[in-house]
Amino acid sequence: MTTLSEKLHVQPGETTRAPSADLPAPSAPVLSVRDVRISDRAGDREIVHGVSFSLTPGRAVGIVGESGSGKTLTCRAALGILPAHFEVTDGSIEIDGRDITHLSQTQWTALRGATISAVFQDPASYLNPSIRVGVQVAEVIRVKKGVRRREARRQAIDLLRAVHLRDPELVYGQYSFELSGGMLQRVLIAAAIAAGPRILIADEATTALDVTVQAEILDLLADLREQTGLALVVVSHDLAVVAQLCDEVLVLRQGEVVEQGPTRQVLHDPRHEYTRLLIAEHEQYGLEKFLVPKEDA
Ligand SMILES: Nc1ncnc2c1ncn2[C@@H]1O[C@H](COP(=O)(O)OP(=O)(O)OP(=O)(O)O)[C@@H](O)[C@H]1O
């Protein structure tokens, strides 16, 4: 069975980022996506028709749009894990100023996890049901940081505490079936931030959770962003999630960015008919409670 390290695409040799004179200034973008186009070679069709955004540390960008609009493919391109026969056919993706669209698998292993990481929907599917969850997080730490098992265990417990799991020692020894969906997503977030990435992609990470737990996970992501300068890419079909977390939003429809701008501006004063439609659909879920009136913003 594949391990959590493999599922998170973590390879030995990835190390936690150490401060370096080579690092760009804190305000320089950690992620720049410029006019990225993604095609399906098998079907000979372009799926994503030019997406651009830029993310500096501690900022959050949201990508919203209907199912199949290309949100996940855009994220997978930034993670270097596009499905077979998909490729970036135009544009560029830079992480820390380095173009990553043509990296080899080996070059990717030095970057992924330690610089850019991700959490997806359905956290249970990323965990092995027959191994204690804490051991799986510790294994990610051991592989990434090359530390001994005892130290990896200590750091795993610290991380479980950092993602606000009550009684992290107890959780460390539990199996995935003993934990709720919200707890499992916290465990996955702990694993995703284990090597101190600068960018975290949260792709429908709260979609399967009930509203209260979803709010707690969103608070956790907001805390991480504030306290560690983590930059977030938040993919959601739920505008309320994006309204709560993101500074900027991109509205995707059929692979096309139909609207993009500061979240409040786009959600208060949508220019595109499709954005208006999305907002109308979400009003019943209480979107307005996340939107501070413009004059108070
Ligand atoms: N592994 C794959 N194999 C074949 N086609 C795919 C694959 N992944 C995505 N696609 C196609 O690419 C298009 C964009 O998919 P993507 O997953 O990026 O959409 P999305 O906006 O994230 O949708 P959802 O909200 O349903 O996840 C889809 O229409 C789908 O047909």
The ligand as a Gaussian input file, in Angstrom:
#p B3LYP/6-31G(d) Opt

LIG

0 1
 N       -7.421000      12.797000     -14.849000
 C       -8.176000      13.309000     -15.805000
 N       -8.430000      12.582000     -16.930000
 C       -9.207000      13.077000     -17.914000
 N       -9.772000      14.308000     -17.884000
 C       -9.551000      15.070000     -16.817000
 C       -8.745000      14.620000     -15.724000
 N       -8.695000      15.609000     -14.790000
 C       -9.442000      16.632000     -15.293000
 N       -9.944000      16.310000     -16.497000
 C      -10.780000      17.178000     -17.353000
 O      -10.344000      18.512000     -17.221000
 C      -11.430000      19.378000     -16.959000
 C      -11.071000      20.290000     -15.797000
 O      -10.979000      19.481000     -14.624000
 P      -10.650000      20.043000     -13.170000
 O      -10.551000      18.865000     -12.272000
 O       -9.514000      20.973000     -13.258000
 O      -11.982000      20.863000     -12.869000
 P      -12.445000      21.539000     -11.513000
 O      -12.817000      22.939000     -11.858000
 O      -11.428000      21.346000     -10.461000
 O      -13.763000      20.718000     -11.186000
 P      -14.291000      20.066000      -9.841000
 O      -14.854000      21.193000      -9.046000
 O      -15.333000      19.110000     -10.302000
 O      -13.109000      19.388000      -9.194000
 C      -12.642000      18.522000     -16.659000
 O      -13.662000      18.870000     -17.527000
 C      -12.217000      17.110000     -16.926000
 O      -12.952000      16.643000     -18.018000

